[in-house]
Amino acid sequence: MPEPIILSWSGGKDSALALHQILAAGDHEVVGLLTTVTADYDRVSMHGVRRTLLEQQARSLGLPLTQIEISAGAPNGEYEARMGAALEGFRARGIRTIAFGDLFLEEIRRYREEMLAAVGMRAVFPVWGRDTAELAEEFVGLGFGAVLACVDSRALDGAFVGRDYDSALLSDLPASVDPCGENGEFHTFVHRGPIFSTSIPFSRGEVVVRDDRFYFCDLV
């Protein structure tokens, strides 16, 4: 029988690709999604996507969603305490594994593995080590649709925010920017694809700049 796992779900393309890979491999059964939400803004942490869109994604995927609420600018201690409580809940249900969509950042992987090991759980990384240029093209080729919800203007021109994540965008990205934004250059919101039962309707709202650095396109 496939092992039950929880998928760390950001609502972006990397977690969508991780889910697609898990479903294709068939070794695990995804029994739920786990997302961190900044309670002050009612949005997915870092991505800035509204909670309502996150919940629509979960319904379209047919998976229960666990939301970890943290405060704006929460210290690691707050995040780890609330994540720990969620993990203990999963353990009580017999779930021992969490999947992540990380690609190549060794420090992030090590942090996740150590956090899970502390509560007797383990991490798996379905798309780890994949060439990000190839993975980006694969995402588009599979028929996924996504939009850049957040751009770090220290790495990429803020004018990219709100653009579709497609072949045209990939060709326009500077060579210094990872095609999957793995270094934090941008974050995405996935609104359609082969893992969804229905597309997620949305419209682009105003663009807001935070901390004189991060450009957010409000997806409504």
C-alpha positions in Angstrom: 0.0 0.0 0.0 1.3 3.5 -0.8 2.6 5.4 2.2 0.4 8.3 3.4 2.1 11.6 3.3 1.4 15.3 3.7 2.5 17.8 1.1 3.9 21.2 2.1 1.8 23.3 -0.3 2.7 26.9 -1.1 0.2 27.2 -4.0 3.0 27.8 -6.4 4.6 25.8 -9.2 7.2 23.9 -7.3 4.7 22.3 -4.9 2.4 21.7 -7.8 5.2 19.9 -9.7 6.0 17.9 -6.5 2.4 16.8 -6.3 2.3 15.8 -10.0 5.5 13.8 -9.5 4.1 12.0 -6.4 0.9 11.1 -8.2 2.8 9.8 -11.2 5.2 7.7 -9.1 2.5 6.1 -7.1 4.7 5.2 -4.1 2.9 7.6 -1.7 -0.7 8.7 -1.1 -1.1 12.4 -0.5 -3.7 12.7 2.3 -3.5 16.4 2.9 -1.8 19.7 2.3 0.0 21.9 4.8 0.4 25.7 4.2 1.7 28.6 6.3 -0.6 31.6 6.3 0.2 35.1 7.7 -2.9 35.8 9.9 -2.5 39.6 9.8 -2.9 39.7 6.0 -5.0 36.5 5.6 -2.6 35.4 2.9 -0.1 32.7 2.1 3.2 33.6 3.7 5.8 34.9 1.3 3.6 34.5 -1.7 1.0 37.0 -0.7 -1.8 35.0 -2.2 -5.2 35.4 -0.6 -6.4 32.6 1.7 -9.6 32.2 -0.4 -7.6 31.3 -3.5 -5.5 28.8 -1.5 -8.7 27.1 -0.2 -10.1 27.0 -3.8 -6.9 25.2 -4.9 -7.3 22.6 -2.1 -11.0 22.0 -3.1 -10.0 21.6 -6.8 -7.3 19.1 -5.7 -9.7 17.3 -3.5 -7.3 17.3 -0.6 -7.9 18.5 3.0 -5.9 21.6 3.9 -4.1 22.3 7.2 -3.3 26.0 7.7 -0.6 27.1 10.1 -1.3 30.7 11.1 1.7 32.9 12.1 1.9 36.6 12.7 3.5 39.1 10.3 7.3 39.0 10.8 7.0 36.0 13.0 10.3 34.8 14.6 11.5 31.3 13.9 10.4 30.3 17.4 6.7 31.0 16.6 6.8 29.3 13.3 8.6 26.2 14.7 6.2 25.9 17.7 3.1 26.0 15.5 4.6 23.8 12.9 5.6 21.3 15.6 2.0 21.2 16.9 0.7 20.5 13.3 3.3 17.7 12.9 2.3 16.1 16.2 -1.2 16.1 14.9 -0.1 14.2 11.8 1.9 11.8 13.8 -1.1 11.0 15.9 -2.9 10.0 12.7 0.0 7.6 11.7 1.6 10.0 9.2 5.3 10.0 9.3 6.4 11.8 6.1 6.1 15.3 4.7 6.9 16.1 1.1 8.5 19.4 0.0 8.9 21.0 -3.5 12.5 22.3 -2.8 14.9 22.0 -5.7 18.5 22.6 -4.7 19.0 24.8 -1.6 20.9 22.5 0.7 20.5 24.7 3.8 16.7 24.7 3.4 16.6 20.9 2.9 18.8 20.3 6.0 16.6 22.6 8.1 13.5 20.7 7.1 15.1 17.3 7.7 16.3 18.3 11.2 12.9 19.8 12.1 11.1 16.6 11.2 13.7 14.3 12.7 13.1 16.1 16.0 9.6 14.8 16.1 10.3 11.4 14.6 9.3 12.2 11.1 11.1 12.4 7.8 11.1 14.6 4.7 11.0 13.6 1.0 11.8 15.9 -1.9 10.1 14.6 -5.1 11.7 17.1 -7.5 15.0 17.6 -5.8 18.1 18.0 -8.0 16.1 18.4 -11.3 17.6 20.9 -13.8 15.5 24.0 -13.2 15.4 25.1 -16.8 14.1 21.7 -17.9 11.7 21.6 -15.0 10.3 25.1 -15.9 9.7 24.0 -19.5 8.1 20.8 -18.3 5.7 22.7 -16.1 4.5 24.8 -19.0 4.4 21.8 -21.4 2.2 19.8 -19.0 -0.4 22.5 -19.3 -0.1 24.1 -15.9 -1.0 27.8 -15.7 0.6 30.1 -13.2 1.2 33.8 -12.6 4.0 35.6 -10.8 2.4 36.8 -7.5 5.5 38.2 -5.9 8.8 39.5 -7.3 11.9 40.4 -5.3 13.1 43.6 -7.2 16.7 43.1 -5.9 16.9 40.0 -8.2 14.3 40.7 -10.9 12.6 43.8 -12.3 9.3 44.4 -10.5 7.6 44.8 -13.8 7.5 41.0 -14.1 5.0 40.7 -11.2 1.5 39.7 -12.5 2.9 38.1 -15.7 1.9 34.6 -16.8 4.6 32.0 -16.1 4.9 30.8 -19.6 7.5 30.2 -22.4 7.5 33.9 -23.2 8.4 34.8 -19.6 11.0 32.1 -19.4 12.7 33.6 -22.5 12.6 37.1 -20.9 14.2 36.1 -17.6 17.7 37.4 -17.1 20.4 34.8 -17.1 21.1 35.7 -13.4 17.6 34.5 -12.4 16.8 30.9 -11.8 14.0 29.7 -14.1 12.1 28.3 -11.1 12.9 31.3 -8.9 14.5 28.9 -6.4 16.7 31.6 -4.9 13.6 33.6 -4.0 13.6 35.8 -7.1 9.8 35.3 -7.5 6.9 33.3 -6.3 3.9 32.0 -8.3 0.3 31.1 -7.9 -0.9 28.0 -9.9 -4.5 28.3 -11.3 -4.8 25.3 -13.6 -3.1 22.1 -14.6 -3.5 18.3 -14.8 -3.6 17.8 -11.0 -6.7 20.1 -10.7 -10.3 19.1 -11.3 -11.2 22.7 -12.3 -9.3 25.9 -13.0 -9.1 28.5 -10.2 -10.8 31.7 -11.4 -9.0 34.9 -10.5 -8.3 38.4 -11.7 -5.2 40.7 -11.3 -5.7 43.6 -8.9 -3.4 46.3 -7.8 0.4 46.0 -7.5 1.8 46.8 -4.0 5.4 47.3 -3.0 6.5 46.2 0.5 9.8 47.0 2.2 10.9 49.0 -0.9 11.7 45.6 -2.4 8.9 43.1 -2.8 6.3 43.6 -5.6 3.0 41.8 -5.0 0.2 41.5 -7.5 -3.0 41.2 -5.7 -4.8 38.2 -7.1 -8.6 38.5 -6.5 
